[in-house]
Amino acid sequence: MSIVISLLLGLLSNNYTSAQRVASGTFNRNSKKITTAIPKRDTIRADSITKAVPDSLKKNNDLQTTVVYSAKDSTIMDTQNQIVLLYGDATVTYGDVVLEADFIKLNWDKNEVFATGTKDSLTNKIKGKPVFKQGGEPYDADEIKYNFKSRKAIIKGLITKQGDAYVQGVSVKKDNEDNLYIRNAVYTTCNLAHPHYNIRASKIKMVGKKEIVSGPFHFELNELPLPIGLPFGFFPYKPPQENGTSGIIMPNYGEEPLGRGFFLREGGYYFAINENIGLRLTGEIYSKGSFGITANSQYVKRYRYGGSFNLTFRESNNGLEIGREYRNDFGIQWSHSPQSRGNSSFSASVNAQSNSNAQFNSLTSSNYISTALNSSIQYSKNFGQNIRTSVSLQADQNTITKAVNVNNNFSFGLNQFQPFKKKNAVTEKFWDGFRFGLDFNGSIGITNQVALNNRAYNSLPYNVNRQKDTTDTDPNKPLIVDPRDAASQTANLARDGVIPFELSGENWRTIKENANFKMTYSIPLALPNIKIGKYINLTPGMSLSGNVYKRKYNYKFLKPGESYVNSKNQTVTFRPYASDTLAQNGVVDIDTVSSPSADYQYSFSMSMNTRLYGTLNFNKGRLKGIRHIMTPSISMNYTPDFTDPSFGFYQEVQVSTKGTDVRTINGQQVTGSFRRISSFDPRQTNYGVQSGGINFSLSNTLEAKVRAKSDTAQKEFEKVTLIDNFALSTSYNFFVEQFKLAPISFSATSRVKKFDINLNGTFDPYKYEQDGSSLVGTRLDEYTAPSLANLGFSIGKSFQPGKAQQPKKSNNSDIPEDQVNQVNRNINDYVDWSVPWTFQFSYQYNYSKLGFAPAVIVSAATFNGSLKLTEKWDLKVQSGYDFVNKGISLTNIQVHRDLHCWEAAFNWTPAASPYYGRASSYSFEIRVKSALLQELKLSRRRTFYDRGGF
C-alpha cells in the first residue's frame, strides 16, 4: 500500500489507522505474532475521524517539501506521539533523499527518520538492511538515523561505493554538506564483504564528491595486516559521469642501458579538464643529468570527432665524466579523426620528431627501427553533386639522411558528366556514353635536399662565377662573386646533399630558393562502350594530363676555363681548384629561367572482353555437374616517350668528360657521360621509352553443383566453389628493343573446408647463357620453354568457437558505450573469458630462381592461439618454425591470471629477431584491476640488448 501525505495533512490529522485491526500492540501478519513497540495511547476506532488537534501540533515545521512513504506489509501511525512505523520493504522519500529498509520509524516531532533491518525468524539472519541515497549516491548500512531539518545523519555499519572504490565504516556521521566522518574505516576496490586487500584507517573523511582524506593507515592482505602504511592519505574521486578524475601518476623506475643511469620516468599528473578533454603531464629524470617532459592530451566530442596530441622534449647526455656530449630531442604527434558530417571533412595525422628521438628514447620496437616519419593534415569539401575540393599539408622526414620534404597540396575536381545526354531522353543514344571530367591538383613544396638544385650537378666543391673578375690573376683562386655561390660551397652538405633544416639564416634562404611549385591537370575522357555481336564488349579510352611549373631550368656543361652567357645575360666561368681532380672532368651549371612552363602527357587504350561458360553434367551420386567460367580479356595501349628531348620536357646533358657514350650536341659529336634531366626539376632524371603493346589475361572459375545431404533442406542443390579465380596474364611491348614479351604470371585462390589457399607465380620465357661473371648468367633475347621463376603458396585456417569474433556487448549499464566500441575495434587485445580457445595457423612457401643461380626457398609455418585453462587462467602462444634454416621463429608466451580484484600477467619472448638490437625479453606484473589504484602493482621487467651506445 502506498500513502502520500503532505506535511499539512500530517499535522492536522490525529487519527490512528492500520491496515488491519491492532489490539494490545500486537499486529497479526500472515498468522504470525509480531510485537511492536508503540507508545501507550487511548483506544480509537479505526474508521472514526476527529478534528481535535493537540496543541503540540500547532508549532511551525521547517520541512520544505512533501514526504512520501510506503510499506509493503503495514503502516502504523501514532498521531498522539507523531510517529509513523513502516514494515516490510519500507521507503521514505524527501526531496533527493531516499531511504529504504525493512523497518523505518518516522518521528514528526523531531523531524527524524530511523531505519534498520529485521531478523528473519526462519534463517535467523538480518534482512532488509537500510539503503540511503542522496543525489544518486547509495549508502548501505546496518542502522541509519537521519534528521530532515539539519540534514545530518548517524550511520552504523556503512558500506558505500565511490567510483571504483568501496568504503566501509563501523560508525559514521554525516553533516549537512554531505561530508562523511568515518571511524574504523576500510578502503578497497574489491567488491567482496571480506575483500582480498584493503587500506584500513582509524579515521576517514569523505569530502562531498571530490576526495577522500585519511588519517594514519596501513595495508591488509586477506585481512592480514602488513607493516606498510603512511601517516595520511589522499584519494581523489569524481563520479564517472562528470569530468573524470585528476590525480598523480606514479613513475616507473629502473636502469637505462644506454648510459644515462638510473631513472624515474612516466610519472606526473593527470588533469581532467572537462568531460571532453584530459591532459597527461609526465616527466623523466636520470641519475646522470638527462631529463625530459611529455604532455599528452586525449579529446573526444561524441558523434563529431576524436583525437590525441602528444608533445615531448628531452635533454640527454651520454653519461661520460670526460667528453660528455649533449643532445636535445623533441617530438610532436597529433591524430584527429572526424565523423563525416555533411559535405566537409577534416583529419590530421602528424608525426614530427628530431632525428634521434625514436632511436634513443622509444620503448617499442616498431618506433625504434622506424626511419621514415610521415605527417598529413587534410580538409575536403564538396559543393553539390559534381564539384569537390581539398587542401592538405604533408611532411616527410628521414631520420637517416635527415632529409625533410614539406608540401602543401590543393585540388579541384569536377565529377564526370555526360555533356551530350538530354535530361528527359527516353532512349539512350550512342553519343550519350561520352563522359567528361576534370581533376586539377597543385603543390608548393620545400626541401632541405638541395645539392642537385645548386649550381653544380655532379661535383663538389666547385667554382661557378656569375661575373668575370678581371682584376684577379690567380688561376687557382676561386672567383666567386655571387655570395649565394659562396654559401653553397661552404655549406655542410650531408648525405644526398642535405643541409640542416633551419627556419632562419642562409640555409633557410637556400631552402626557399629551391622551393618547388607544381600544378597538375587531368582530363579523363570516357568513350562509349561498343558491342561486337552479342557477347563481346569493346571499350576505347583516352587520357590527357599535364603539369604547370613555376620555373624552368637550362643545363650547360662547362670544362675548366670555359664560359657562357646565361639567360640573365651573365657571364659564367668555371675555374676549379687546381687540387680538385674530380672537378677537372667538368661541371654542369644550372641556369634558372623564372617563367611559368608546362608539360603534357596523353595515352590511348582499348580493351575487349567476353565470358564463356561450359558445364559437365553427372547422373550418379550427389555431384550433379561442374561449371567452368572463362573470362578472356585483351587490351591495347600506346604512350609516347615524353622524356625524349624533342618534346622539350627533358634535356640530354653531358655531366662528365669521362665515359664512352657519344651524343650529338649542337651539331657536334661529344664523348663522355650523359644524363637525361628534367627541364623542371634538376633532381629528376629519366630514360623513358615509348610504350605500346597488348595485354592478355584469362580468368577461370570452377564451381560444382551438389545435391543437398538432407531431403528436408530448403534448397535441393548447393553450389560449391572449387576455385575462386585462376588467372593467367602477360603482355607484349612493341617498342622495346628486346625482351618484348613479359613474364607469364599466374595466380589462384580457393577456400576448401574453410582453409584459405593462395597460389601465385611467374614463368620466364627467355633463355639464359652461362658466363664466368655471375651465377645467374646472361639473359638472352631468345624464347625457350618457360621456366618457373617465382612460386608462392600459402594455406591457413582459423579454429575457434563461433562467438569468438562476434561483437561484444555489455550487460552492465555503468560501462559507457564508447568503451564497448573500443573493445570491438581492438577485439584481439582483450581477454574474452567467455571464449574457451582459439587457434590459427598458416604455412608459407616461396620459391625464387633467377637464371643458373641456386633457388632461394622460404618455407615456414606459424601459429598462434589462446586457451582458457580454467575460468581464471588464460594462456596465449605465438611461434613458428623455419624449415629452411631449421630454427624457431619469433616466439611469444603470455599468461594471464584473474585474481578477482587483482590480475597477474606474464609475458615472455624467448626467441626474437636480434637485427634491431633487441634479442629477447620478459615481464611479470601483478596489479589491482581498478584504474583508481593502477599504481598499486609489482612489476619485474628485463630486456636483453645486443648493442648499446649513445
Secondary structure as GFF3:
##gff-version 3
##sequence-region A 1 950
A	DSSP	beta_strand	2	5	.	.	.	ID=ss1
A	DSSP	alpha_helix	7	12	.	.	.	ID=ss2
A	DSSP	beta_strand	26	29	.	.	.	ID=ss3
A	DSSP	beta_strand	32	35	.	.	.	ID=ss4
A	DSSP	three_ten_helix	55	58	.	.	.	ID=ss5
A	DSSP	beta_strand	67	70	.	.	.	ID=ss6
A	DSSP	beta_strand	74	78	.	.	.	ID=ss7
A	DSSP	beta_strand	83	94	.	.	.	ID=ss8
A	DSSP	beta_strand	97	107	.	.	.	ID=ss9
A	DSSP	beta_strand	112	116	.	.	.	ID=ss10
A	DSSP	beta_strand	118	119	.	.	.	ID=ss11
A	DSSP	beta_strand	126	127	.	.	.	ID=ss12
A	DSSP	beta_strand	131	134	.	.	.	ID=ss13
A	DSSP	beta_strand	137	140	.	.	.	ID=ss14
A	DSSP	beta_strand	143	147	.	.	.	ID=ss15
A	DSSP	beta_strand	153	162	.	.	.	ID=ss16
A	DSSP	beta_strand	165	174	.	.	.	ID=ss17
A	DSSP	beta_strand	180	188	.	.	.	ID=ss18
A	DSSP	beta_strand	197	207	.	.	.	ID=ss19
A	DSSP	beta_strand	211	214	.	.	.	ID=ss20
A	DSSP	beta_strand	217	221	.	.	.	ID=ss21
A	DSSP	beta_strand	224	230	.	.	.	ID=ss22
A	DSSP	beta_strand	233	236	.	.	.	ID=ss23
A	DSSP	beta_strand	247	249	.	.	.	ID=ss24
A	DSSP	beta_strand	252	256	.	.	.	ID=ss25
A	DSSP	beta_strand	261	272	.	.	.	ID=ss26
A	DSSP	beta_strand	277	286	.	.	.	ID=ss27
A	DSSP	beta_strand	291	301	.	.	.	ID=ss28
A	DSSP	beta_strand	305	317	.	.	.	ID=ss29
A	DSSP	beta_strand	326	338	.	.	.	ID=ss30
A	DSSP	beta_strand	344	353	.	.	.	ID=ss31
A	DSSP	alpha_helix	357	361	.	.	.	ID=ss32
A	DSSP	alpha_helix	365	369	.	.	.	ID=ss33
A	DSSP	beta_strand	372	383	.	.	.	ID=ss34
A	DSSP	beta_strand	387	398	.	.	.	ID=ss35
A	DSSP	beta_strand	404	417	.	.	.	ID=ss36
A	DSSP	three_ten_helix	430	433	.	.	.	ID=ss37
A	DSSP	beta_strand	435	447	.	.	.	ID=ss38
A	DSSP	three_ten_helix	451	453	.	.	.	ID=ss39
A	DSSP	beta_strand	464	465	.	.	.	ID=ss40
A	DSSP	alpha_helix	483	490	.	.	.	ID=ss41
A	DSSP	three_ten_helix	495	497	.	.	.	ID=ss42
A	DSSP	alpha_helix	505	513	.	.	.	ID=ss43
A	DSSP	beta_strand	516	526	.	.	.	ID=ss44
A	DSSP	beta_strand	530	532	.	.	.	ID=ss45
A	DSSP	beta_strand	536	549	.	.	.	ID=ss46
A	DSSP	beta_strand	552	558	.	.	.	ID=ss47
A	DSSP	beta_strand	563	565	.	.	.	ID=ss48
A	DSSP	beta_strand	571	574	.	.	.	ID=ss49
A	DSSP	three_ten_helix	583	585	.	.	.	ID=ss50
A	DSSP	beta_strand	587	593	.	.	.	ID=ss51
A	DSSP	beta_strand	597	609	.	.	.	ID=ss52
A	DSSP	beta_strand	612	617	.	.	.	ID=ss53
A	DSSP	beta_strand	623	639	.	.	.	ID=ss54
A	DSSP	three_ten_helix	645	647	.	.	.	ID=ss55
A	DSSP	beta_strand	650	665	.	.	.	ID=ss56
A	DSSP	beta_strand	668	678	.	.	.	ID=ss57
A	DSSP	beta_strand	691	707	.	.	.	ID=ss58
A	DSSP	beta_strand	717	733	.	.	.	ID=ss59
A	DSSP	beta_strand	744	752	.	.	.	ID=ss60
A	DSSP	beta_strand	755	769	.	.	.	ID=ss61
A	DSSP	beta_strand	778	799	.	.	.	ID=ss62
A	DSSP	alpha_helix	817	825	.	.	.	ID=ss63
A	DSSP	three_ten_helix	827	829	.	.	.	ID=ss64
A	DSSP	beta_strand	837	848	.	.	.	ID=ss65
A	DSSP	beta_strand	856	868	.	.	.	ID=ss66
A	DSSP	beta_strand	873	882	.	.	.	ID=ss67
A	DSSP	beta_strand	887	888	.	.	.	ID=ss68
A	DSSP	beta_strand	891	899	.	.	.	ID=ss69
A	DSSP	beta_strand	902	911	.	.	.	ID=ss70
A	DSSP	beta_strand	918	928	.	.	.	ID=ss71
A	DSSP	three_ten_helix	931	933	.	.	.	ID=ss72
A	DSSP	beta_strand	937	945	.	.	.	ID=ss73
###
